[in-house]
Amino acid sequence: MSVVIIGGNECMTRQYMDLCKEYNCKAKVYPKMKSTVKDFGCPDLLVLFTNTMSHKLLKKALDGTKGQNTIVARSHSSSMAALKNILKEHTA
């Protein structure tokens, strides 16, 4: 399963990727607004940490998944526990 994580804490990028690997997922993490955010492909799961992202970034991310079979999971918290719960729910 491919996972794209947008938002979150920049210093926790490696931890997010390691946790996804434990659930047999390939992860891309975009903690900041970049031009590549709109070109993240067609992931199976899109995780949005809404507390640490701008409205503009949220709109770009959602526009990038229009017309695709991507599951969108939103979380106000960008903690490891929040990501773990999302992965448990969607990889079971």
PALO-405732 format. One line per 5 residues: number of its first residue (from 1); their letters; for each residue x, y, z of N, C-alpha, C, O. Coordinates in steps of 0.05 Angstrom, whole numbers, plus 32768, in hexadecimal, padded with zeros to 4 digits. Layout:
BEGIN
NUM> A> X:Y:Z:X:Y:Z:X:Y:Z:X:Y:Z ~ ...
***
This chain:
BEGIN
1> MSVVI> 8011:7FE9:8000:8000:8000:8000:8012:8019:8000:8026:801A:800E ~ 800B:802C:7FF0:801A:8045:7FEF:800B:805A:7FFF:7FF3:805D:7FFE ~ 801B:8069:800F:8010:807E:8021:801E:8098:801B:8037:8099:8019 ~ 800F:80AE:801A:801A:80C8:8018:8011:80D7:8031:7FF9:80D9:8036 ~ 8024:80E3:803F:801E:80F2:8058:8024:810F:8052:803B:8116:804A
6> IGGNE> 8010:8120:8056:8014:813D:8051:800F:814C:806C:7FFB:8147:8079 ~ 8022:815D:8073:8021:816B:808C:8031:815D:80A0:8043:814D:8099 ~ 802D:8162:80B9:803C:8155:80CF:8055:8164:80D6:805A:817A:80CB ~ 8064:8159:80E7:807C:8166:80F1:8094:815D:80DF:8098:8146:80DA ~ 80A3:8171:80D7:80B9:816C:80C5:80CE:815A:80D2:80DB:8149:80C4
11> CMTRQ> 80D2:815C:80EC:80E7:814D:80F9:80DE:812F:80FD:80EF:811E:8104 ~ 80C5:8129:80F9:80BB:810E:80FC:80B8:80FF:80E2:80AC:80EA:80E1 ~ 80C2:810A:80CC:80BF:80FE:80B2:80C9:80E1:80B1:80BB:80D0:80A7 ~ 80E0:80DD:80BC:80EC:80C2:80BC:80DB:80AF:80CD:80D8:8097:80C5 ~ 80D1:80B8:80E3:80C0:80A7:80F4:80A6:80A0:80E7:809D:8089:80E9
16> YMDLC> 809A:80B3:80D8:8082:80AC:80C9:8088:8096:80B4:8078:8084:80B1 ~ 809E:8099:80A6:80A5:8085:8092:80AA:806A:809E:80A3:8055:8093 ~ 80B8:8069:80B5:80BE:8050:80C2:80A4:8042:80CC:80A2:802A:80CA ~ 8091:8052:80D6:8078:8046:80DF:8068:803A:80C8:805D:8025:80CA ~ 8069:8048:80B2:805B:803E:809A:8068:8024:8090:805A:8012:8087
21> KEYNC> 8082:8023:8092:8090:800A:808A:8088:7FF3:809B:8087:7FDC:8092 ~ 8083:7FF8:80B5:807A:7FE2:80C7:805F:7FD7:80BE:8059:7FBF:80C3 ~ 804F:7FE7:80B1:8035:7FDE:80A7:8036:7FD6:8089:8022:7FD5:807C ~ 804E:7FD1:807F:8053:7FC9:8063:8049:7FDE:804F:803C:7FD6:803B ~ 804D:7FF7:8055:8045:800C:8043:805D:801C:803A:8070:8020:8049
26> KAKVY> 805C:8025:8021:8070:8038:8017:8066:8054:801B:804F:805A:8014 ~ 8076:8065:8027:806D:807F:802F:807D:8095:8022:8095:8093:801F ~ 806F:80AB:801B:807B:80C4:8014:8070:80D9:8028:8058:80D9:802D ~ 8082:80EA:8032:8079:80FD:8046:8080:8119:803C:8096:811F:8034 ~ 806C:812B:803D:806F:8146:8035:8067:8158:804C:8050:8160:804F
31> PKMKS> 807A:815F:805E:8072:8170:8075:806E:818D:806E:8061:819B:807D ~ 8079:8196:8058:8077:81B2:8050:806B:81B5:8034:806A:81A1:8026 ~ 8063:81CD:802E:8059:81D2:8013:8070:81D3:7FFF:8083:81E2:8002 ~ 806D:81C1:7FEB:8081:81C0:7FD6:8073:81BE:7FBC:805B:81B7:7FBB ~ 8081:81C3:7FA6:8074:81C1:7F8C:806E:81A4:7F85:805D:819F:7F74
36> TVKDF> 807C:8191:7F92:8078:8175:7F8C:8060:8169:7F99:8058:8152:7F94 ~ 8053:8178:7FAB:803C:816E:7FBA:8025:8167:7FA6:8017:8153:7FAA ~ 8022:8176:7F91:800C:8171:7F7E:8013:8159:7F6C:8001:814F:7F5E ~ 802B:814F:7F6C:8033:8139:7F5B:803A:8120:7F6B:804E:8112:7F65 ~ 802B:811A:7F80:8032:8103:7F91:8027:80E9:7F86:802A:80D4:7F93
41> GCPDL> 801A:80E9:7F6F:8011:80D0:7F62:7FF6:80C8:7F6C:7FE5:80D9:7F72 ~ 7FF2:80AE:7F6C:7FD8:80A2:7F73:7FDB:808F:7F8B:7FDC:8077:7F87 ~ 7FDD:809A:7FA3:7FE1:8088:7FBA:7FC8:807A:7FC2:7FB2:8082:7FBB ~ 7FCB:8064:7FD1:7FB4:8055:7FDB:7FA7:8064:7FF3:7F8F:8064:7FF7 ~ 7FB8:8072:8002:7FAF:8080:801A:7FBD:809B:801C:7FD5:809D:801A
46> LVLFT> 7FAD:80B0:801F:7FB8:80CB:8023:7FB2:80D4:8040:7F9A:80D5:8047 ~ 7FC6:80D9:804F:7FC3:80E2:806B:7FC8:8100:806C:7FDD:8109:8064 ~ 7FB5:810E:8077:7FB7:812B:807A:7FB8:8133:8097:7FA4:812F:80A5 ~ 7FCE:813E:80A0:7FD0:8148:80BB:7FC8:8165:80BA:7FD8:8177:80B6 ~ 7FAE:816B:80BF:7FA3:8185:80BA:7FAC:819B:80CD:7FAA:81B2:80C5
51> NTMSH> 7FB6:8194:80E4:7FBE:81A9:80F7:7FD8:81B7:80EE:7FDC:81CE:80F5 ~ 7FE8:81A9:80DF:8002:81B4:80D7:8005:81BA:80BA:801B:81BB:80AF ~ 7FEE:81BF:80AC:7FEF:81C5:8090:7FDD:81DD:808A:7FCA:81E2:8098 ~ 7FE4:81EB:8075:7FD4:8203:806D:7FBC:81FA:805D:7FBB:81E4:8053 ~ 7FA9:820C:805A:7F91:8207:804A:7F99:8203:802D:7F8D:81F2:801F
56> KLLKK> 7FAC:8212:8024:7FB6:820F:8008:7FC1:81F4:8003:7FBC:81E8:7FEE ~ 7FD1:81EA:8015:7FDD:81CF:8013:7FC7:81BA:8013:7FC8:81A6:8004 ~ 7FB3:81BD:8025:7F9D:81AA:8026:7F8E:81A9:800C:7F87:8193:8002 ~ 7F89:81C0:8000:7F7A:81C1:7FE7:7F8A:81B4:7FD0:7F7F:81A5:7FC0 ~ 7FA5:81B9:7FCF:7FB6:81AD:7FBB:7FB6:818E:7FBE:7FB4:8180:7FAA
61> ALDGT> 7FB7:8185:7FD6:7FB8:8168:7FDB:7F9E:815B:7FD2:7F9E:8146:7FC5 ~ 7F87:8167:7FDA:7F6D:815B:7FD2:7F68:815D:7FB4:7F5B:814C:7FA9 ~ 7F71:8173:7FA7:7F6F:8175:7F8B:7F7F:8160:7F7C:7F78:8157:7F66 ~ 7F95:8158:7F88:7FA6:8143:7F7C:7F9A:8127:7F7D:7FA3:8116:7F6E ~ 7F87:8123:7F8E:7F7A:8108:7F90:7F5F:8107:7F83:7F52:80F2:7F83
66> KGQNT> 7F56:811C:7F76:7F3C:811D:7F69:7F3B:8108:7F53:7F4D:8107:7F42 ~ 7F26:80F8:7F53:7F22:80E4:7F3E:7F32:80CB:7F42:7F34:80BA:7F2F ~ 7F3F:80C7:7F58:7F4F:80AF:7F5E:7F42:80A0:7F75:7F31:80AB:7F83 ~ 7F49:8087:7F77:7F3F:8076:7F8D:7F51:8078:7FA5:7F5B:8063:7FAF ~ 7F56:8090:7FAF:7F68:8094:7FC5:7F58:8098:7FDF:7F45:80A8:7FDF
71> IVARS> 7F5F:808A:7FF4:7F52:808E:800E:7F5F:80A6:801B:7F77:80A7:801D ~ 7F4F:80B9:8024:7F59:80D1:8031:7F53:80CF:804F:7F3C:80CD:8057 ~ 7F68:80D0:805F:7F65:80CF:807C:7F6F:80EA:8088:7F86:80F1:8083 ~ 7F5E:80F8:8097:7F66:8111:80A3:7F69:810D:80C1:7F5A:80FF:80CE ~ 7F7E:811A:80CB:7F83:8119:80E8:7F8C:8135:80F1:7F9D:8141:80E5
76> HSSSM> 7F80:813F:8106:7F87:8159:8111:7FA3:8157:811F:7FB3:816A:811E ~ 7FA8:8140:812A:7FC1:813C:8138:7FD6:812F:8125:7FCE:811F:8114 ~ 7FEF:8137:8127:8003:812C:8116:8016:811A:8126:802E:8118:8120 ~ 800B:810C:813A:801C:80FB:814B:801F:80DF:813F:8011:80D8:812C ~ 8032:80D0:814A:8036:80B5:8141:801E:80A4:8147:8017:8092:8137
81> AALKN> 8011:80A8:815E:7FF9:8099:8165:7FE3:809D:8151:7FD4:808B:814A ~ 7FDF:80B6:8148:7FCB:80BC:8135:7FD0:80AD:811A:7FBE:80A2:810E ~ 7FE9:80AE:8111:7FF0:80A0:80F9:7FED:8082:80FC:7FE4:8074:80EA ~ 7FF4:8078:8113:7FF2:805B:8118:7FD4:8053:8117:7FCE:803E:810B ~ 7FC2:8062:8122:7FA6:805C:8121:7F9B:805D:8105:7F8B:804C:80FD
86> ILKEH> 7FA4:8070:80F5:7F9C:8072:80D9:7FA5:8059:80CA:7F96:804E:80BA ~ 7FBF:8052:80CE:7FC9:803A:80BF:7FBB:8020:80C8:7FB6:800F:80B7 ~ 7FB5:801E:80E2:7FA7:8006:80EB:7F8C:8004:80DE:7F83:7FEE:80D5 ~ 7F7E:801A:80DC:7F63:801A:80D1:7F63:8014:80B3:7F51:8006:80AA ~ 7F77:801E:80A4:7F76:801C:8087:7F87:8005:807C:7F85:7FFF:8064
91> TA> 7F97:7FF8:808B:7FA7:7FE2:8081:7F9D:7FC7:808A:7FA8:7FB3:8083 ~ 7F89:7FC7:809B:7F7F:7FAD:80A6:7F70:7F9D:8091:7F66:7F87:8096
***
